[in-house]
Amino acid sequence: MHTRATRYWRRGAMPGMDAFAAVSLLATLFLVRAAAAHPPAAAADAMTPTDYWRAVLPETPMPRAILDLLTTSTGDIHHHDHAAVHIHSSGNKLVADVFFFHDVLRPGSVITPIIPPTITLPPLLPLREADALPFSTGRFADILAMFAPTTSDAMGEEIRSTLDTCENTRPLPGEKAACATSLESLARIPAVLLGTRNVRAFSGDMPTDPAGTSAKRGRYNVTAVQKLSESLTAAACHDLTYPYVVFYCHTTNPAATYLVKLAAQDGGTPDMEALVVCHLDTSLWSPRHPFLVAHSLKPGDDAVVCHFLSKLSIVWVPAGEQGWRA
């Protein structure tokens, strides 16, 4: 079978597949997929990606990250160290430096964030192609043979880690999670996680980095801050390392979400808009979390802890609870 995904992989790229990995959500996702609001399979196949998006989420403009994937995908293997910015990771000094306190999110302040680099824009597959591909740890050898027969051991382990993450999502207590491996599942899963199709999606406006780029750190002036919603409920979708686009989507424990404009002080780095998630409750974090340790904090202390998201990350919030702009 020579799908578009297979062709990309044989050139050393990594296309996608569809995995509704959270076992607790399987029945719900099946119902959503069959619901009247979801276009029939034949109709969906005939739609362009933007038409499908409008049919499923008529009140939600397609975010820039998805537009970039649809229009400028390089077809290269996608690598993203999501663990470096995810609070579930057991980290090190780098992880401690990723996080910062909420009080710096105001125009006029100077921030020195570490922002995860995005080196490639992998293919975003349609559902019919994603469903035709294996996506499980049990088929790991087949997946490598199909997409990356000459990949390094390190890259192979990252691919296996993505498969394991999607099979065993391990959300924090009170959170829900699932993986999206196609445009169609990305349009549906966050609405299922939030319990409403009346949602808005946001992404940043950041450059694609040259190969070999490490996490960015520089001095930036905060020039504008937009709070995305007054709701403390949100879902975030993070890109994972895989031959094609795979998103790990999860709800957040009480969190505030922002779009922040940054102007580089050195002049050599382009200005950017970046998503920020601020965690209002750290009571479920590990007491060994590097940021808490670095600032002599304990889980649940009165501190709002924030971090930037990568270029391809998407934040979803309930519509109708508009935030503010400063």
RONU-951165 format. One record per residue (C-alpha): residue number from 1; y, z, x. Coordinates in Angstrom, 3 decimals, always signed. Last residue first. Example, Ala and Ser with C-alpha at 12.3 -4.5 7.8 and 13.67 -1.06 7.14 Angstrom:
<rs>
{num=2, Y=-1.060, Z=+7.140, X=+13.670}
{num=1, Y=-4.500, Z=+7.800, X=+12.300}
</rs>
This chain:
<rs>
{num=326, Y=+44.576, Z=+27.688, X=-3.156}
{num=325, Y=+42.443, Z=+26.093, X=-5.883}
{num=324, Y=+40.795, Z=+27.843, X=-8.807}
{num=323, Y=+37.435, Z=+27.987, X=-10.567}
{num=322, Y=+36.312, Z=+26.206, X=-13.684}
{num=321, Y=+33.818, Z=+27.871, X=-15.971}
{num=320, Y=+33.115, Z=+24.898, X=-18.241}
{num=319, Y=+30.379, Z=+23.388, X=-16.108}
{num=318, Y=+27.632, Z=+25.604, X=-14.710}
{num=317, Y=+27.452, Z=+25.296, X=-10.921}
{num=316, Y=+25.496, Z=+23.031, X=-8.581}
{num=315, Y=+25.995, Z=+23.062, X=-4.811}
{num=314, Y=+24.747, Z=+20.126, X=-2.741}
{num=313, Y=+23.759, Z=+20.037, X=+0.927}
{num=312, Y=+23.933, Z=+16.677, X=+2.695}
{num=311, Y=+26.797, Z=+17.552, X=+5.046}
{num=310, Y=+25.426, Z=+20.990, X=+5.929}
{num=309, Y=+26.427, Z=+24.282, X=+4.333}
{num=308, Y=+28.941, Z=+26.830, X=+5.577}
{num=307, Y=+28.299, Z=+30.578, X=+5.518}
{num=306, Y=+29.628, Z=+33.652, X=+3.744}
{num=305, Y=+29.053, Z=+37.416, X=+3.648}
{num=304, Y=+30.803, Z=+39.628, X=+1.099}
{num=303, Y=+30.574, Z=+43.227, X=+2.306}
{num=302, Y=+30.115, Z=+46.502, X=+0.440}
{num=301, Y=+26.795, Z=+47.495, X=+2.004}
{num=300, Y=+23.686, Z=+46.306, X=+0.154}
{num=299, Y=+21.618, Z=+45.634, X=+3.259}
{num=298, Y=+22.986, Z=+47.740, X=+6.128}
{num=297, Y=+25.912, Z=+46.858, X=+8.339}
{num=296, Y=+26.521, Z=+47.517, X=+12.025}
{num=295, Y=+28.404, Z=+44.220, X=+12.411}
{num=294, Y=+25.952, Z=+42.478, X=+14.746}
{num=293, Y=+22.971, Z=+44.018, X=+12.918}
{num=292, Y=+24.131, Z=+42.709, X=+9.554}
{num=291, Y=+24.725, Z=+39.258, X=+11.021}
{num=290, Y=+21.348, Z=+39.214, X=+12.798}
{num=289, Y=+19.328, Z=+40.153, X=+9.685}
{num=288, Y=+17.193, Z=+43.070, X=+10.864}
{num=287, Y=+17.915, Z=+45.129, X=+7.734}
{num=286, Y=+16.352, Z=+42.188, X=+5.882}
{num=285, Y=+18.410, Z=+40.954, X=+2.975}
{num=284, Y=+17.657, Z=+42.129, X=-0.561}
{num=283, Y=+20.736, Z=+44.377, X=-0.836}
{num=282, Y=+23.017, Z=+41.611, X=+0.441}
{num=281, Y=+24.972, Z=+41.197, X=-2.791}
{num=280, Y=+28.122, Z=+39.091, X=-3.005}
{num=279, Y=+26.792, Z=+36.184, X=-0.953}
{num=278, Y=+29.500, Z=+33.647, X=-0.169}
{num=277, Y=+28.492, Z=+29.975, X=-0.191}
{num=276, Y=+30.795, Z=+27.518, X=+1.555}
{num=275, Y=+30.886, Z=+23.749, X=+1.174}
{num=274, Y=+32.843, Z=+21.773, X=+3.730}
{num=273, Y=+35.779, Z=+19.386, X=+3.590}
{num=272, Y=+36.551, Z=+17.829, X=+6.933}
{num=271, Y=+39.172, Z=+17.064, X=+9.537}
{num=270, Y=+37.872, Z=+14.935, X=+12.367}
{num=269, Y=+37.339, Z=+16.525, X=+15.773}
{num=268, Y=+39.508, Z=+15.467, X=+18.675}
{num=267, Y=+42.660, Z=+17.167, X=+17.427}
{num=266, Y=+41.726, Z=+20.428, X=+19.133}
{num=265, Y=+42.890, Z=+22.550, X=+16.202}
{num=264, Y=+40.473, Z=+20.970, X=+13.735}
{num=263, Y=+41.726, Z=+20.879, X=+10.149}
{num=262, Y=+39.364, Z=+22.371, X=+7.557}
{num=261, Y=+39.381, Z=+21.935, X=+3.785}
{num=260, Y=+37.113, Z=+24.396, X=+1.964}
{num=259, Y=+34.965, Z=+23.775, X=-1.108}
{num=258, Y=+33.860, Z=+27.145, X=-2.465}
{num=257, Y=+30.954, Z=+28.987, X=-4.069}
{num=256, Y=+30.763, Z=+32.660, X=-5.030}
{num=255, Y=+27.350, Z=+34.309, X=-5.117}
{num=254, Y=+25.274, Z=+36.650, X=-7.229}
{num=253, Y=+21.663, Z=+35.874, X=-6.251}
{num=252, Y=+21.439, Z=+32.184, X=-5.644}
{num=251, Y=+19.359, Z=+29.578, X=-7.419}
{num=250, Y=+17.199, Z=+27.383, X=-5.266}
{num=249, Y=+16.816, Z=+23.739, X=-4.297}
{num=248, Y=+14.923, Z=+22.589, X=-1.203}
{num=247, Y=+15.804, Z=+18.918, X=-0.861}
{num=246, Y=+13.575, Z=+16.221, X=+0.600}
{num=245, Y=+15.053, Z=+12.908, X=+1.708}
{num=244, Y=+12.731, Z=+10.716, X=+3.756}
{num=243, Y=+10.648, Z=+11.203, X=+6.880}
{num=242, Y=+11.153, Z=+14.990, X=+6.605}
{num=241, Y=+13.350, Z=+17.785, X=+7.940}
{num=240, Y=+14.903, Z=+19.583, X=+4.981}
{num=239, Y=+18.123, Z=+18.982, X=+3.048}
{num=238, Y=+19.498, Z=+21.969, X=+1.165}
{num=237, Y=+20.035, Z=+22.132, X=-2.607}
{num=236, Y=+22.093, Z=+25.085, X=-3.854}
{num=235, Y=+22.041, Z=+26.500, X=-7.363}
{num=234, Y=+24.812, Z=+28.646, X=-8.780}
{num=233, Y=+25.379, Z=+31.733, X=-10.904}
{num=232, Y=+28.428, Z=+33.862, X=-10.138}
{num=231, Y=+30.405, Z=+31.850, X=-12.675}
{num=230, Y=+34.114, Z=+31.537, X=-11.942}
{num=229, Y=+33.351, Z=+28.091, X=-10.587}
{num=228, Y=+34.029, Z=+25.828, X=-7.621}
{num=227, Y=+36.581, Z=+27.992, X=-5.844}
{num=226, Y=+38.809, Z=+25.561, X=-3.974}
{num=225, Y=+40.290, Z=+26.581, X=-0.623}
{num=224, Y=+42.922, Z=+24.607, X=+1.263}
{num=223, Y=+44.264, Z=+24.274, X=+4.826}
{num=222, Y=+41.867, Z=+26.517, X=+6.764}
{num=221, Y=+42.755, Z=+25.847, X=+10.384}
{num=220, Y=+39.721, Z=+25.119, X=+12.517}
{num=219, Y=+38.576, Z=+26.336, X=+15.902}
{num=218, Y=+35.281, Z=+24.851, X=+17.011}
{num=217, Y=+31.540, Z=+25.236, X=+16.747}
{num=216, Y=+29.315, Z=+22.367, X=+15.769}
{num=215, Y=+25.533, Z=+22.766, X=+15.728}
{num=214, Y=+23.968, Z=+20.507, X=+18.330}
{num=213, Y=+24.450, Z=+16.758, X=+18.557}
{num=212, Y=+21.525, Z=+14.933, X=+20.154}
{num=211, Y=+21.951, Z=+11.817, X=+18.040}
{num=210, Y=+25.570, Z=+11.249, X=+17.050}
{num=209, Y=+26.907, Z=+13.190, X=+14.053}
{num=208, Y=+27.538, Z=+12.014, X=+10.502}
{num=207, Y=+31.018, Z=+13.123, X=+9.502}
{num=206, Y=+31.801, Z=+15.644, X=+6.763}
{num=205, Y=+32.982, Z=+15.414, X=+3.180}
{num=204, Y=+31.275, Z=+18.292, X=+1.371}
{num=203, Y=+29.138, Z=+18.312, X=-1.741}
{num=202, Y=+29.660, Z=+19.312, X=-5.365}
{num=201, Y=+27.596, Z=+19.050, X=-8.555}
{num=200, Y=+28.727, Z=+20.089, X=-12.023}
{num=199, Y=+26.423, Z=+21.356, X=-14.752}
{num=198, Y=+25.922, Z=+21.022, X=-18.492}
{num=197, Y=+22.228, Z=+20.190, X=-18.216}
{num=196, Y=+21.470, Z=+23.886, X=-18.665}
{num=195, Y=+18.899, Z=+26.492, X=-17.615}
{num=194, Y=+20.229, Z=+26.875, X=-14.077}
{num=193, Y=+16.879, Z=+26.094, X=-12.428}
{num=192, Y=+16.126, Z=+23.346, X=-14.939}
{num=191, Y=+19.544, Z=+21.751, X=-14.387}
{num=190, Y=+18.985, Z=+22.030, X=-10.627}
{num=189, Y=+15.603, Z=+20.256, X=-10.999}
{num=188, Y=+16.659, Z=+17.244, X=-13.045}
{num=187, Y=+19.032, Z=+15.059, X=-11.029}
{num=186, Y=+17.225, Z=+15.892, X=-7.790}
{num=185, Y=+13.947, Z=+14.974, X=-9.478}
{num=184, Y=+15.307, Z=+11.550, X=-10.373}
{num=183, Y=+16.801, Z=+10.879, X=-6.953}
{num=182, Y=+13.489, Z=+11.668, X=-5.323}
{num=181, Y=+11.874, Z=+14.435, X=-3.284}
{num=180, Y=+13.241, Z=+17.529, X=-5.014}
{num=179, Y=+11.764, Z=+20.904, X=-4.047}
{num=178, Y=+11.694, Z=+23.991, X=-6.251}
{num=177, Y=+13.265, Z=+27.451, X=-6.359}
{num=176, Y=+14.045, Z=+30.376, X=-8.614}
{num=175, Y=+15.884, Z=+33.561, X=-7.604}
{num=174, Y=+15.549, Z=+37.058, X=-9.044}
{num=173, Y=+13.464, Z=+38.315, X=-6.133}
{num=172, Y=+14.121, Z=+36.053, X=-3.129}
{num=171, Y=+12.516, Z=+32.638, X=-3.298}
{num=170, Y=+9.152, Z=+32.072, X=-1.587}
{num=169, Y=+8.920, Z=+28.280, X=-2.057}
{num=168, Y=+5.224, Z=+28.034, X=-1.267}
{num=167, Y=+4.279, Z=+24.364, X=-1.745}
{num=166, Y=+7.795, Z=+23.137, X=-0.932}
{num=165, Y=+8.178, Z=+25.378, X=+2.094}
{num=164, Y=+4.676, Z=+24.455, X=+3.280}
{num=163, Y=+5.475, Z=+20.738, X=+3.137}
{num=162, Y=+8.748, Z=+21.324, X=+4.975}
{num=161, Y=+6.969, Z=+23.409, X=+7.620}
{num=160, Y=+4.402, Z=+20.628, X=+8.117}
{num=159, Y=+7.247, Z=+18.191, X=+8.775}
{num=158, Y=+8.769, Z=+20.662, X=+11.223}
{num=157, Y=+5.385, Z=+21.057, X=+12.918}
{num=156, Y=+5.103, Z=+17.301, X=+13.328}
{num=155, Y=+8.576, Z=+17.196, X=+14.832}
{num=154, Y=+7.548, Z=+19.749, X=+17.450}
{num=153, Y=+4.260, Z=+17.975, X=+18.161}
{num=152, Y=+6.176, Z=+14.775, X=+18.800}
{num=151, Y=+5.892, Z=+11.788, X=+16.454}
{num=150, Y=+3.708, Z=+8.824, X=+17.405}
{num=149, Y=+1.875, Z=+8.390, X=+14.088}
{num=148, Y=+5.052, Z=+9.099, X=+12.098}
{num=147, Y=+4.962, Z=+7.730, X=+8.580}
{num=146, Y=+1.464, Z=+6.846, X=+7.437}
{num=145, Y=-0.572, Z=+8.598, X=+10.126}
{num=144, Y=+1.655, Z=+11.673, X=+9.884}
{num=143, Y=+1.272, Z=+11.771, X=+6.101}
{num=142, Y=-2.491, Z=+11.269, X=+6.283}
{num=141, Y=-2.835, Z=+14.166, X=+8.729}
{num=140, Y=-0.710, Z=+16.400, X=+6.476}
{num=139, Y=-2.689, Z=+15.606, X=+3.321}
{num=138, Y=-3.739, Z=+19.213, X=+2.676}
{num=137, Y=-0.225, Z=+20.321, X=+3.584}
{num=136, Y=+0.962, Z=+18.397, X=+0.559}
{num=135, Y=+3.064, Z=+15.356, X=-0.292}
{num=134, Y=+1.050, Z=+12.167, X=-0.549}
{num=133, Y=+3.045, Z=+9.107, X=-1.643}
{num=132, Y=+2.939, Z=+7.211, X=-4.944}
{num=131, Y=+5.109, Z=+9.791, X=-6.729}
{num=130, Y=+7.932, Z=+9.189, X=-4.263}
{num=129, Y=+7.836, Z=+5.446, X=-4.852}
{num=128, Y=+8.052, Z=+5.712, X=-8.656}
{num=127, Y=+10.608, Z=+8.524, X=-8.384}
{num=126, Y=+13.174, Z=+6.520, X=-6.440}
{num=125, Y=+13.481, Z=+7.327, X=-2.743}
{num=124, Y=+16.503, Z=+8.673, X=-0.876}
{num=123, Y=+16.230, Z=+7.120, X=+2.587}
{num=122, Y=+17.378, Z=+9.226, X=+5.548}
{num=121, Y=+21.012, Z=+9.691, X=+6.599}
{num=120, Y=+20.816, Z=+10.774, X=+10.222}
{num=119, Y=+22.466, Z=+13.250, X=+12.584}
{num=118, Y=+23.734, Z=+15.939, X=+10.220}
{num=117, Y=+25.033, Z=+18.913, X=+12.195}
{num=116, Y=+24.948, Z=+22.493, X=+10.855}
{num=115, Y=+28.440, Z=+24.040, X=+10.902}
{num=114, Y=+29.090, Z=+27.001, X=+13.192}
{num=113, Y=+32.402, Z=+28.419, X=+12.110}
{num=112, Y=+35.438, Z=+29.314, X=+14.195}
{num=111, Y=+38.021, Z=+30.107, X=+11.521}
{num=110, Y=+41.789, Z=+30.271, X=+11.590}
{num=109, Y=+43.653, Z=+31.473, X=+8.510}
{num=108, Y=+46.551, Z=+29.606, X=+6.962}
{num=107, Y=+44.929, Z=+28.900, X=+3.626}
{num=106, Y=+42.422, Z=+31.622, X=+2.700}
{num=105, Y=+38.702, Z=+31.992, X=+3.304}
{num=104, Y=+38.977, Z=+34.459, X=+6.209}
{num=103, Y=+38.448, Z=+37.425, X=+3.852}
{num=102, Y=+34.916, Z=+36.328, X=+2.953}
{num=101, Y=+33.307, Z=+37.560, X=+6.165}
{num=100, Y=+31.396, Z=+35.239, X=+8.481}
{num=99, Y=+27.904, Z=+33.833, X=+8.983}
{num=98, Y=+26.717, Z=+31.146, X=+11.412}
{num=97, Y=+27.371, Z=+33.386, X=+14.424}
{num=96, Y=+24.595, Z=+35.811, X=+13.458}
{num=95, Y=+22.197, Z=+32.876, X=+13.113}
{num=94, Y=+23.064, Z=+31.686, X=+16.605}
{num=93, Y=+22.619, Z=+35.226, X=+17.961}
{num=92, Y=+19.052, Z=+35.322, X=+16.684}
{num=91, Y=+17.300, Z=+34.742, X=+13.458}
{num=90, Y=+14.657, Z=+35.846, X=+11.041}
{num=89, Y=+15.245, Z=+33.252, X=+8.396}
{num=88, Y=+15.606, Z=+34.118, X=+4.730}
{num=87, Y=+19.392, Z=+34.005, X=+4.988}
{num=86, Y=+19.362, Z=+30.270, X=+5.497}
{num=85, Y=+21.822, Z=+28.834, X=+7.992}
{num=84, Y=+19.704, Z=+28.294, X=+11.085}
{num=83, Y=+16.578, Z=+27.792, X=+9.011}
{num=82, Y=+17.996, Z=+24.500, X=+7.737}
{num=81, Y=+17.580, Z=+22.932, X=+11.143}
{num=80, Y=+17.953, Z=+19.343, X=+9.990}
{num=79, Y=+16.031, Z=+16.355, X=+11.275}
{num=78, Y=+15.806, Z=+13.071, X=+9.405}
{num=77, Y=+13.745, Z=+10.273, X=+10.853}
{num=76, Y=+15.886, Z=+7.146, X=+10.711}
{num=75, Y=+16.302, Z=+4.869, X=+7.676}
{num=74, Y=+20.032, Z=+4.682, X=+8.330}
{num=73, Y=+21.082, Z=+5.440, X=+4.743}
{num=72, Y=+24.632, Z=+4.209, X=+4.134}
{num=71, Y=+24.876, Z=+3.393, X=+0.410}
{num=70, Y=+22.407, Z=+5.576, X=-1.472}
{num=69, Y=+22.492, Z=+8.484, X=+0.966}
{num=68, Y=+26.289, Z=+8.394, X=+1.091}
{num=67, Y=+26.522, Z=+8.389, X=-2.719}
{num=66, Y=+24.173, Z=+11.376, X=-2.783}
{num=65, Y=+26.322, Z=+13.364, X=-0.355}
{num=64, Y=+29.496, Z=+12.311, X=-2.182}
{num=63, Y=+28.482, Z=+13.992, X=-5.406}
{num=62, Y=+27.488, Z=+11.950, X=-8.487}
{num=61, Y=+29.890, Z=+12.853, X=-11.285}
{num=60, Y=+28.387, Z=+15.335, X=-13.761}
{num=59, Y=+29.195, Z=+15.018, X=-17.462}
{num=58, Y=+26.598, Z=+12.318, X=-18.199}
{num=57, Y=+23.838, Z=+14.089, X=-16.268}
{num=56, Y=+20.583, Z=+12.359, X=-17.268}
{num=55, Y=+21.984, Z=+8.988, X=-18.316}
{num=54, Y=+24.784, Z=+9.074, X=-15.739}
{num=53, Y=+22.299, Z=+9.747, X=-12.934}
{num=52, Y=+20.051, Z=+6.930, X=-14.118}
{num=51, Y=+22.995, Z=+4.533, X=-14.144}
{num=50, Y=+23.959, Z=+5.605, X=-10.619}
{num=49, Y=+20.422, Z=+5.076, X=-9.342}
{num=48, Y=+20.244, Z=+1.613, X=-10.948}
{num=47, Y=+18.134, Z=+1.502, X=-14.064}
{num=46, Y=+15.090, Z=-0.707, X=-14.649}
{num=45, Y=+12.653, Z=+1.896, X=-13.354}
{num=44, Y=+14.238, Z=+4.504, X=-15.631}
{num=43, Y=+13.709, Z=+2.291, X=-18.679}
{num=42, Y=+10.028, Z=+1.833, X=-17.865}
{num=41, Y=+9.609, Z=+5.547, X=-17.225}
{num=40, Y=+11.300, Z=+6.579, X=-20.461}
{num=39, Y=+14.811, Z=+8.051, X=-20.000}
{num=38, Y=+14.997, Z=+11.848, X=-19.957}
{num=37, Y=+16.987, Z=+13.275, X=-22.836}
{num=36, Y=+13.969, Z=+12.926, X=-25.085}
{num=35, Y=+12.042, Z=+15.373, X=-22.958}
{num=34, Y=+8.992, Z=+14.297, X=-20.985}
{num=33, Y=+10.372, Z=+15.115, X=-17.547}
{num=32, Y=+11.951, Z=+18.297, X=-18.854}
{num=31, Y=+8.624, Z=+19.369, X=-20.307}
{num=30, Y=+6.837, Z=+18.715, X=-17.031}
{num=29, Y=+9.535, Z=+20.621, X=-15.162}
{num=28, Y=+9.034, Z=+23.626, X=-17.390}
{num=27, Y=+5.278, Z=+23.605, X=-16.884}
{num=26, Y=+5.608, Z=+23.338, X=-13.130}
{num=25, Y=+8.325, Z=+25.974, X=-12.766}
{num=24, Y=+6.247, Z=+29.003, X=-11.803}
{num=23, Y=+4.303, Z=+26.854, X=-9.365}
{num=22, Y=+7.444, Z=+25.958, X=-7.452}
{num=21, Y=+6.567, Z=+22.699, X=-5.729}
{num=20, Y=+7.727, Z=+19.960, X=-7.997}
{num=19, Y=+7.049, Z=+17.439, X=-5.258}
{num=18, Y=+8.301, Z=+13.848, X=-5.368}
{num=17, Y=+8.186, Z=+11.627, X=-2.360}
{num=16, Y=+10.502, Z=+10.365, X=+0.317}
{num=15, Y=+11.143, Z=+8.109, X=+3.336}
{num=14, Y=+10.949, Z=+9.014, X=+7.036}
{num=13, Y=+11.884, Z=+6.561, X=+9.760}
{num=12, Y=+10.018, Z=+5.474, X=+12.871}
{num=11, Y=+9.876, Z=+1.760, X=+11.983}
{num=10, Y=+6.471, Z=+2.348, X=+10.375}
{num=9, Y=+8.086, Z=+5.051, X=+8.344}
{num=8, Y=+10.676, Z=+2.752, X=+6.828}
{num=7, Y=+7.976, Z=+0.256, X=+5.799}
{num=6, Y=+5.868, Z=+3.008, X=+4.273}
{num=5, Y=+8.812, Z=+4.272, X=+2.216}
{num=4, Y=+9.589, Z=+0.789, X=+0.922}
{num=3, Y=+6.033, Z=+0.702, X=-0.365}
{num=2, Y=+3.299, Z=-1.080, X=+1.552}
{num=1, Y=+0.000, Z=+0.000, X=+0.000}
</rs>
